[in-house]
Amino acid sequence: MDLSLSTETMGDRTIVRVGGEIDVYTAPKLRELVNDGSFHLVVDMEGVDFLDSTGLGVLVGGLKRVRAHEGSLRLVCNQERILKIFRITGLTKVFPIHTSVEEAVAATD
C-alpha cells in the first residue's frame, strides 16, 4: 500500500493528514512534510494502516525539530493497533495523543 499525505492550516497549526502505510519506503515523504518549516504540527494518523520503526523515527525527529523552535507536534489517533505501538515503545509519554484534530488544535502547550 502507498502513503497519502495532505496538509491544511488551522489557526497557527499545520495539520498533516496521513493515510496508508508509514514504513521504510514511504517515511521519507512524511519526513519532508514534518520538516517543511512549520513549528506547530498536528499529525492526523486516523488513516494509517501500518507504522514501523522508520515511521516512528520520522515522528521523533520531527518532534525534536519543532521543540528546538519552541513548537509542538501532536498526534491524532484512535486506532488501537497504532496506539499499541506508541505504548510499547513508551512514546505515549513523549507525544501528546488526541482523539480528534479539533481536540489537538485546541490543546495548549
QUIMO-V825733 format. One record per pair of residues at least 24 apart in sequence whose ideal C-beta (glycine too) atoms are under 10 Angstrom apart, sorted by sequence separation. I is the first residue (numbers start at 0). J is the second residue. If there is no record, write none. Layout:
i=I j=J
i=I j=J
This chain:
i=1 j=25
i=2 j=26
i=4 j=28
i=13 j=37
i=25 j=49
i=26 j=50
i=29 j=53
i=30 j=54
i=33 j=57
i=37 j=61
i=40 j=64
i=71 j=95
i=73 j=97
i=75 j=99
i=0 j=25
i=2 j=27
i=3 j=28
i=4 j=29
i=12 j=37
i=13 j=38
i=15 j=40
i=16 j=41
i=17 j=42
i=18 j=43
i=26 j=51
i=29 j=54
i=32 j=57
i=33 j=58
i=40 j=65
i=75 j=100
i=2 j=28
i=6 j=32
i=11 j=37
i=12 j=38
i=13 j=39
i=14 j=40
i=15 j=41
i=16 j=42
i=17 j=43
i=18 j=44
i=21 j=47
i=25 j=51
i=26 j=52
i=27 j=53
i=30 j=56
i=31 j=57
i=34 j=60
i=35 j=61
i=38 j=64
i=39 j=65
i=50 j=76
i=75 j=101
i=1 j=28
i=2 j=29
i=4 j=31
i=5 j=32
i=11 j=38
i=12 j=39
i=13 j=40
i=14 j=41
i=15 j=42
i=16 j=43
i=17 j=44
i=18 j=45
i=19 j=46
i=20 j=47
i=21 j=48
i=22 j=49
i=24 j=51
i=26 j=53
i=30 j=57
i=33 j=60
i=34 j=61
i=37 j=64
i=38 j=65
i=54 j=81
i=58 j=85
i=73 j=100
i=75 j=102
i=4 j=32
i=11 j=39
i=12 j=40
i=13 j=41
i=14 j=42
i=15 j=43
i=16 j=44
i=17 j=45
i=18 j=46
i=19 j=47
i=20 j=48
i=21 j=49
i=22 j=50
i=23 j=51
i=25 j=53
i=26 j=54
i=29 j=57
i=30 j=58
i=33 j=61
i=36 j=64
i=37 j=65
i=38 j=66
i=50 j=78
i=62 j=90
i=75 j=103
i=4 j=33
i=6 j=35
i=8 j=37
i=10 j=39
i=12 j=41
i=13 j=42
i=14 j=43
i=15 j=44
i=16 j=45
i=17 j=46
i=18 j=47
i=19 j=48
i=20 j=49
i=21 j=50
i=22 j=51
i=23 j=52
i=24 j=53
i=25 j=54
i=26 j=55
i=28 j=57
i=29 j=58
i=32 j=61
i=33 j=62
i=38 j=67
i=39 j=68
i=47 j=76
i=55 j=84
i=59 j=88
i=73 j=102
i=74 j=103
i=75 j=104
i=9 j=39
i=16 j=46
i=17 j=47
i=18 j=48
i=19 j=49
i=20 j=50
i=21 j=51
i=22 j=52
i=23 j=53
i=26 j=56
i=27 j=57
i=30 j=60
i=34 j=64
i=38 j=68
i=39 j=69
i=40 j=70
i=41 j=71
i=42 j=72
i=43 j=73
i=44 j=74
i=45 j=75
i=48 j=78
i=50 j=80
i=54 j=84
i=55 j=85
i=73 j=103
i=6 j=37
i=8 j=39
i=16 j=47
i=20 j=51
i=22 j=53
i=23 j=54
i=26 j=57
i=30 j=61
i=33 j=64
i=34 j=65
i=37 j=68
i=38 j=69
i=39 j=70
i=40 j=71
i=41 j=72
i=42 j=73
i=43 j=74
i=44 j=75
i=45 j=76
i=47 j=78
i=49 j=80
i=50 j=81
i=59 j=90
i=62 j=93
i=72 j=103
i=73 j=104
i=9 j=41
i=21 j=53
i=22 j=54
i=25 j=57
i=26 j=58
i=29 j=61
i=33 j=65
i=36 j=68
i=38 j=70
i=39 j=71
i=40 j=72
i=41 j=73
i=42 j=74
i=43 j=75
i=44 j=76
i=45 j=77
i=46 j=78
i=48 j=80
i=49 j=81
i=52 j=84
i=58 j=90
i=62 j=94
i=71 j=103
i=17 j=50
i=21 j=54
i=23 j=56
i=37 j=70
i=38 j=71
i=39 j=72
i=40 j=73
i=41 j=74
i=42 j=75
i=43 j=76
i=44 j=77
i=45 j=78
i=47 j=80
i=48 j=81
i=51 j=84
i=55 j=88
i=73 j=106
i=6 j=40
i=7 j=41
i=20 j=54
i=21 j=55
i=26 j=60
i=38 j=72
i=39 j=73
i=40 j=74
i=41 j=75
i=42 j=76
i=44 j=78
i=47 j=81
i=50 j=84
i=59 j=93
i=37 j=72
i=49 j=84
i=50 j=85
i=55 j=90
i=58 j=93
i=59 j=94
i=71 j=106
i=73 j=108
i=7 j=43
i=21 j=57
i=45 j=81
i=52 j=88
i=58 j=94
i=71 j=107
i=17 j=54
i=21 j=58
i=44 j=81
i=71 j=108
i=5 j=43
i=44 j=82
i=70 j=108
i=33 j=72
i=55 j=94
i=69 j=108
i=44 j=85
i=4 j=46
i=3 j=46
i=2 j=46
i=3 j=47
i=2 j=47
i=2 j=48
i=15 j=61
i=2 j=49
i=0 j=48
i=0 j=49
i=2 j=54
i=42 j=94
i=44 j=96
i=45 j=98
i=41 j=95
i=43 j=97
i=45 j=99
i=45 j=100
i=41 j=97
i=43 j=99
i=13 j=70
i=15 j=72
i=17 j=74
i=43 j=100
i=12 j=70
i=17 j=75
i=41 j=99
i=42 j=100
i=11 j=70
i=12 j=71
i=13 j=72
i=14 j=73
i=16 j=75
i=17 j=76
i=41 j=100
i=11 j=71
i=15 j=75
i=21 j=81
i=41 j=101
i=43 j=103
i=12 j=73
i=14 j=75
i=41 j=102
i=42 j=103
i=41 j=103
i=40 j=103
i=41 j=104
i=39 j=104
i=41 j=106
i=39 j=108
i=16 j=100
i=14 j=100
i=12 j=100
i=14 j=103
i=14 j=104
i=9 j=100
i=12 j=103
i=9 j=101
i=12 j=104
i=7 j=100
i=11 j=104
i=12 j=105
i=9 j=103
i=10 j=104
i=12 j=106
i=9 j=104
i=10 j=105
i=9 j=105
